[in-house]
Amino acid sequence: MEDKLDKIHETALKILNDIGINLLHPEVLDIVQQKEVRVSGKRAFFRPEQVMHWVHKAPSKFTLYAKNPKNNTVIGNDNVLCSPGYGCAQIIMADGTRRNAVLSDY
């Protein structure tokens, strides 16, 4: 399993370095350029050492706070939460029409 995780990690770093990602907000582009990230047009290219510098600054655990404190969730260390990080803003129906997503779509 560790081999597979290492391969995913190495591939992600290669994509960020070689292909880059589009950053559409001009202010974000300015911020990454100030951090010495190479930018070409709207695409930013992150060297592996830049990515890992910021990864190492992440906390080992953090709390997601709910409206009701008894539903707060700690993520990190041995606490893993499997859930969607986001959802579709719109749903395309079988007939091609679009509608806004609702909670039941998730």
C-alpha positions in Angstrom: 0.0 0.0 0.0 2.8 2.4 0.8 4.2 1.9 -2.7 0.9 3.0 -4.2 0.7 6.1 -1.9 4.3 7.0 -2.8 3.4 6.7 -6.5 0.4 8.9 -6.2 2.4 11.5 -4.3 5.3 11.5 -6.8 2.8 11.8 -9.7 1.0 14.7 -8.1 4.3 16.5 -7.6 5.2 15.8 -11.2 1.9 17.2 -12.4 2.3 20.4 -10.3 5.8 20.9 -11.6 5.5 19.9 -15.3 1.9 20.6 -16.2 1.0 23.2 -13.5 -2.5 24.4 -12.6 -4.6 27.3 -13.9 -5.1 30.0 -11.3 -7.9 32.3 -12.6 -7.8 35.1 -10.0 -5.1 37.7 -10.7 -4.5 38.3 -7.0 -3.8 34.6 -6.4 -1.3 34.7 -9.3 0.4 37.7 -7.7 0.6 35.9 -4.3 2.2 32.7 -5.8 4.6 34.8 -7.8 5.7 36.5 -4.6 6.4 33.1 -3.2 8.7 32.4 -6.2 6.3 30.1 -8.0 6.9 30.1 -11.8 3.8 31.6 -13.6 3.2 31.5 -17.3 0.0 33.3 -18.3 -2.6 32.0 -15.8 -0.8 28.7 -15.1 1.4 28.2 -12.0 4.1 25.6 -11.8 5.1 24.4 -8.3 8.5 22.8 -7.7 8.3 19.7 -5.4 10.3 21.5 -2.7 7.9 24.4 -2.7 4.9 22.0 -2.3 6.6 20.1 0.5 7.6 23.3 2.3 3.9 24.2 2.7 2.8 20.7 3.3 5.1 20.5 6.3 3.5 23.6 7.8 0.1 21.9 7.9 -1.0 20.8 11.4 -1.0 17.1 12.3 -4.7 17.5 13.3 -7.5 20.0 13.2 -11.2 20.3 14.2 -14.1 20.8 11.9 -16.6 22.8 14.0 -20.3 22.0 13.7 -23.3 24.1 14.7 -23.8 21.7 17.6 -20.5 21.2 19.4 -21.2 17.5 20.1 -20.9 17.0 16.3 -17.4 18.6 16.0 -15.0 16.3 14.2 -11.2 16.0 14.7 -9.3 15.1 11.6 -5.7 14.0 11.6 -3.4 11.6 13.5 -5.5 8.4 13.6 -8.8 10.2 12.9 -9.9 9.8 9.3 -13.1 11.1 7.8 -14.3 9.8 4.5 -16.8 12.2 2.9 -17.2 14.3 -0.2 -15.2 17.5 0.0 -17.7 19.3 -2.2 -20.4 18.6 -4.6 -21.7 19.7 -8.0 -23.2 23.2 -8.1 -25.5 22.0 -10.9 -26.9 18.7 -12.0 -27.4 17.9 -15.7 -30.5 15.8 -16.1 -30.8 12.9 -18.6 -32.6 15.2 -21.1 -29.7 17.7 -21.0 -31.4 20.4 -18.8 -29.5 21.8 -15.9 -30.8 22.5 -12.4 -29.2 23.6 -9.2 -28.0 20.8 -6.9 -29.9 20.2 -3.6 -28.8 18.3 -0.5 -30.5 15.1 -1.6 -28.3 14.9 -4.7 -25.4 14.2 -2.4 
